[in-house]
Amino acid sequence: MKNLFFTAVLLSIALTSCSEKKETESTQSESNVMMEEPKPVDSAALAASNATSSASPEDEGLKLIEGADCLSCHKVDSKLVGPAYQDVAAKYTEADIDHLSQKIIDGGKGVWGDIPMTPHAGMSKENAQKMVKYILSLKK
Protein backbone atom coordinates (compact mmCIF):
# COMPACT_ATOMS: atom_id res chain seq x y z
CA MET A 1 0.00 0.00 0.00
CA LYS A 2 2.90 2.36 0.80
CA ASN A 3 4.44 1.67 -2.61
CA LEU A 4 1.18 2.55 -4.36
CA PHE A 5 0.88 5.79 -2.40
CA PHE A 6 4.55 6.68 -3.03
CA THR A 7 4.15 6.01 -6.77
CA ALA A 8 1.01 8.17 -6.92
CA VAL A 9 2.81 11.04 -5.17
CA LEU A 10 5.81 10.83 -7.52
CA LEU A 11 3.53 10.73 -10.56
CA SER A 12 1.60 13.80 -9.40
CA ILE A 13 4.85 15.68 -8.72
CA ALA A 14 6.16 14.79 -12.18
CA LEU A 15 2.94 15.93 -13.86
CA THR A 16 2.87 19.15 -11.87
CA SER A 17 6.48 19.99 -12.63
CA CYS A 18 6.02 19.33 -16.35
CA SER A 19 2.96 21.53 -16.71
CA GLU A 20 3.38 25.11 -17.94
CA LYS A 21 3.20 27.65 -15.14
CA LYS A 22 3.31 31.44 -14.99
CA GLU A 23 5.54 32.69 -12.22
CA THR A 24 5.08 36.09 -10.65
CA GLU A 25 8.09 36.28 -8.34
CA SER A 26 10.74 33.65 -8.77
CA THR A 27 11.45 31.92 -5.50
CA GLN A 28 13.24 28.96 -7.01
CA SER A 29 16.88 28.32 -6.34
CA GLU A 30 19.36 28.76 -9.18
CA SER A 31 19.76 25.02 -9.58
CA ASN A 32 16.01 24.54 -10.08
CA VAL A 33 15.90 27.28 -12.72
CA MET A 34 18.84 25.82 -14.63
CA MET A 35 17.15 22.40 -14.82
CA GLU A 36 14.17 23.76 -16.77
CA GLU A 37 14.09 23.34 -20.53
CA PRO A 38 14.01 26.68 -22.35
CA LYS A 39 10.92 27.49 -24.35
CA PRO A 40 11.53 27.26 -28.10
CA VAL A 41 11.66 30.64 -29.77
CA ASP A 42 9.63 30.91 -32.95
CA SER A 43 11.59 33.74 -34.54
CA ALA A 44 9.53 33.74 -37.72
CA ALA A 45 6.24 34.17 -35.86
CA LEU A 46 7.69 36.84 -33.61
CA ALA A 47 9.19 38.69 -36.57
CA ALA A 48 5.90 38.51 -38.50
CA SER A 49 3.93 39.94 -35.59
CA ASN A 50 6.49 42.69 -35.11
CA ALA A 51 6.72 43.52 -38.82
CA THR A 52 3.13 44.76 -38.84
CA SER A 53 3.68 47.17 -35.96
CA SER A 54 5.34 50.55 -36.17
CA ALA A 55 7.09 50.01 -32.85
CA SER A 56 10.67 51.09 -32.28
CA PRO A 57 13.41 48.43 -32.25
CA GLU A 58 13.50 48.77 -28.46
CA ASP A 59 9.76 48.07 -28.18
CA GLU A 60 10.11 45.12 -30.52
CA GLY A 61 13.05 43.87 -28.44
CA LEU A 62 10.95 44.00 -25.28
CA LYS A 63 8.19 41.99 -26.96
CA LEU A 64 10.74 39.41 -28.13
CA ILE A 65 12.18 39.12 -24.62
CA GLU A 66 8.72 38.68 -23.14
CA GLY A 67 7.95 35.96 -25.70
CA ALA A 68 11.14 34.00 -25.07
CA ASP A 69 12.54 32.38 -21.92
CA CYS A 70 14.73 35.37 -20.98
CA LEU A 71 12.69 36.50 -17.98
CA SER A 72 13.18 33.18 -16.23
CA CYS A 73 16.84 34.16 -15.65
CA HIS A 74 16.97 37.96 -16.01
CA LYS A 75 15.19 40.94 -14.46
CA VAL A 76 15.41 44.59 -15.49
CA ASP A 77 16.81 45.98 -12.25
CA SER A 78 18.14 43.10 -10.15
CA LYS A 79 20.17 39.93 -10.57
CA LEU A 80 18.20 36.70 -10.76
CA VAL A 81 20.21 33.83 -12.25
CA GLY A 82 21.81 36.05 -14.86
CA PRO A 83 22.70 39.72 -14.60
CA ALA A 84 20.11 42.49 -14.47
CA TYR A 85 19.50 44.11 -17.85
CA GLN A 86 20.49 47.48 -16.38
CA ASP A 87 23.87 46.01 -15.36
CA VAL A 88 24.40 44.71 -18.89
CA ALA A 89 23.47 48.13 -20.28
CA ALA A 90 25.95 49.81 -17.95
CA LYS A 91 28.77 47.52 -19.09
CA TYR A 92 28.24 47.61 -22.86
CA THR A 93 27.68 50.21 -25.59
CA GLU A 94 26.01 50.39 -29.00
CA ALA A 95 29.30 49.15 -30.49
CA ASP A 96 28.69 45.77 -28.77
CA ILE A 97 25.29 45.04 -30.36
CA ASP A 98 26.63 42.41 -32.79
CA HIS A 99 28.74 40.75 -30.07
CA LEU A 100 25.86 40.61 -27.57
CA SER A 101 23.32 39.40 -30.11
CA GLN A 102 25.66 36.55 -31.03
CA LYS A 103 25.98 35.71 -27.30
CA ILE A 104 22.18 35.41 -27.12
CA ILE A 105 22.21 32.98 -30.04
CA ASP A 106 25.29 30.96 -28.98
CA GLY A 107 24.92 31.19 -25.20
CA GLY A 108 27.89 31.83 -23.00
CA LYS A 109 29.61 31.44 -19.65
CA GLY A 110 32.13 33.24 -17.54
CA VAL A 111 31.44 36.93 -18.11
CA TRP A 112 28.84 37.24 -15.33
CA GLY A 113 29.66 34.12 -13.29
CA ASP A 114 29.83 30.36 -13.57
CA ILE A 115 26.20 29.70 -14.54
CA PRO A 116 25.99 29.44 -18.34
CA MET A 117 23.42 31.28 -20.43
CA THR A 118 21.31 28.91 -22.51
CA PRO A 119 21.87 29.20 -26.28
CA HIS A 120 18.95 30.32 -28.44
CA ALA A 121 20.04 28.77 -31.74
CA GLY A 122 16.62 29.19 -33.38
CA MET A 123 16.68 32.96 -32.98
CA SER A 124 17.54 35.19 -35.91
CA LYS A 125 20.41 37.67 -35.64
CA GLU A 126 17.97 40.52 -36.37
CA ASN A 127 15.68 39.59 -33.46
CA ALA A 128 18.64 39.15 -31.11
CA GLN A 129 19.85 42.64 -32.12
CA LYS A 130 16.41 44.09 -31.28
CA MET A 131 16.62 42.47 -27.85
CA VAL A 132 20.08 43.94 -27.29
CA LYS A 133 18.89 47.40 -28.37
CA TYR A 134 16.11 47.19 -25.79
CA ILE A 135 18.55 46.09 -23.08
CA LEU A 136 21.00 48.88 -23.95
CA SER A 137 18.14 51.40 -23.83
CA LEU A 138 17.89 50.70 -20.09
CA LYS A 139 21.23 52.41 -19.45
CA LYS A 140 20.87 54.83 -16.53
Secondary structure, 3 states (H helix, E strand, C coil): CHHHHHHHHHHHHHHHHHCCCCCCCCCCCHHHHHHCCCCCCCHHHHHHHHHCCCCCHHHHHHHHHHHCCHHHCECCCCECCCCCHHHHHHHCCHHHHHHHHHHHHHCECCCCCCCCECCCCCCCHHHHHHHHHHHHCCCC
